[in-house]
Amino acid sequence: MREIIFPGQSVERTASREGTYMEGGKVYSKIIGLYDDSNGNIISLEGAWRPRMGEKVVGVVSEIGRKDTYKVVLSTNTEGIIISGRYERFRFKVGDVIEASIARVESESSVVLERPKPLGDGMIIEIKPTKVPRVIGKGNTMIDQIANLTKCRISVGMNGLVWLNDGDLRLAVSALRRIEREAHTSGLTEKIKKMLNGE
């Protein structure tokens, strides 16, 4: 069963130490979140994005430096850098939307990116980073369903930026916004499927 928990509230068990702290032999939540007592997972309902190594992100090239280094806007607080000489396959210009992985976290405001690739023309929307796992779904089930039923190409960054192109963009965005609003509810994948099928 899922229940909303608040900072300072004890949890019987948790699958991760993230978002929790121990005191007097008990585990307490540090965040407002959704606690699933069947598997011990805590899903944050609010909060800023904290970059982690290996995460996929979507960003916008903001500056070209010396020797083809690039600065990339990932969020209001975090900037990525692509280091020259490592990615000969692509050249970028200011304003290009890219997809990349985080190779190294320098700080919460600066990360080094690897394996960047251009996403091309399209639209970008921003969703709450805490809702990204729900947008993607287990094994990509949710995002694959949206892409298949709307015929859109979609790239979701863990930083909360979502790039979309082709297909029924209006319907895809509506689905993403609904997931963002209703991320805490059960049976959401089926609800979204019915919505996309016009049921």
Secondary structure, DSSP 8 states (H G I E B T S, - for coil): -EEEE-TT-EES--S-STTEEEETTEEEESS-EEEETTTTEEEESS------TT-EEEEEEEEE-GGG-EEEE-SSS-EEEE-TTS-TT----TT-EEEEEEEEEEETTEEEEEEEEE--S-EEEE--GGGHHHHH-GGGHHHHHHHHHHT-EEEE-TTSEEEEESS-HHHHHHHHHHHHHHTTSSSHHHHHHHHHTT-
